[in-house]
Amino acid sequence: MSSHNRIAKRIAEHDWFSVLVEFVVVLAGILAALAFDDWRQDREDARRTQEHLAQVANEIRSNIWSIDRVRSRILLRKQNSLELAIRYLDDPAQVSATPDQVLAAFAESTTDAAPWLSDNQLQALQNSGDLRLLKDPQLAGQLVGTYSAERALLPQIDALRGAYPRRVQELLPASLQASTNPLQSYALGKTAPAIADPEDSAAALEQIRLHRDELLPLARGEAAVCTATWYALERMKSDFDDTLKQLAPWDISPVDLPDPTKPLPRPVSNHPAP
């Protein structure tokens, strides 16, 4: 006999104690089912939170690696090259390097030292609606704020940029672009075809010398860009480091990244050499 029929029978018999017992049994069953559903949902939410935050932690780790790489390689080379360029523009007699070395320094001084950051995992967390699963609203706010630093800081650097990079590139021989272009490192060891140009290094350097009065203030403006980039990268790295520490309970499978100060290995081609 079903619980409904038993209760109806007890009511008809005025057996109120049995009615109460039956009602408690039914109610307990319903509450147990609801509790089990809540427990199962909590476990699923915890699993999804763990999965999302582990991926975000690895994304943050990759972003820190990108910042470290830019600071230790690209920005450092830009700083050193910019110092040599400013010394030459102030007084060419101060510089004993060869024309090719000086031109290479001028080319390197125009490099844009911006990190290659990703926010794919944070966007996935937000778009899925699972950001609400974080029990700590402070951590949720810290995550969003940490990723927002790039959008807040880099435009301020752009506001400082002047005509120095473009003007220097106009004075460099086209034939040097294949080996000195600021984007060369993105080709992972490959070199673009050289563009023929009758102007040699000595003649190009002479043109730069003749434009010293124009270029020196522009180079000092580029130094402001370089310094602002250092400060921005320092702040972004600090924010990412702090957030990564907060994510330690969920950071269970950290990715292994190469040394950011060393050159990346060249990709192995799957195609036979021609």
C-alpha positions, 0 to 999 in steps of 0.5 A: 500500500502506498504512503498516500493510501496508508495515511488516508486509511489512518485518517478514516480510522482517526488513528492520528498518531499513525498519521503523524508517523506516516507524515514524518516518514514522508517528510523525512524522505523528501528532505533527505532527497532535497539534501542529497540534491544540494550535496550533489550540486555543491560537489559539482559546483566545487568541481567546476570552481576547481577546474576554472581556477586551476586554468586561471592560475596557469593563465596567470603564470603564463602572463607572469612569464611573458612579463618577465621575458619582456623585462629581461630581454626586450625592455633591457635591450631597448634600455641599453640601445636607447642609452647608446643612441642618446649618447651618440645624439648628444656627442658622436665622439662619445661612441666608439662602436662601428656604424653597423653597431650604432645603427643596430642600437638605433633600431633596437631602441625603437622596439615596443616592449609590450607583454603578450598577455591572455585573459581567455580563461578569465573570460571563460569563467565570466561568460559561463556565469561560474564566477558567482560560484566563488565563495570569496567575493574579494577574490572574485574582485581581485581576479577581475581587477588584476586582469584590468591593469593592462587596460588601465596602464598600457594606454597611459604609455601610448599617450607618451609615445612620440615620433621617435620610432617612425623617424629613426626607421625612416633614416635606417637603410631598408637593407637593414630591416631584415636583421634589425626590424623590431618584429624580427623576434616574433618570427622565431629564428626566421629572417625576412627577405632583405630589401635592396637599398643603395645607401650604406651604413656609413651614409645612414649614420651620417644622416642620423648625425645631421638630424641630431638636434631633431632626434635627441629630444625625441629619444628622450621622449622615448626614454619616458616611454621605456621607463613608464613601461618598466613601471607598468610591467612591475605593477602588473607582475606584482598584481599577478603574483599576489593573485596567484598566491590567493589561488594556491588552494586551486593551483593543483597542476601548474604548467612548466614554462621555460626560462624567460631570460633565455631564447625560445627553441626554434619550432621543429618543422614537420615538412621535409626540407626542399 
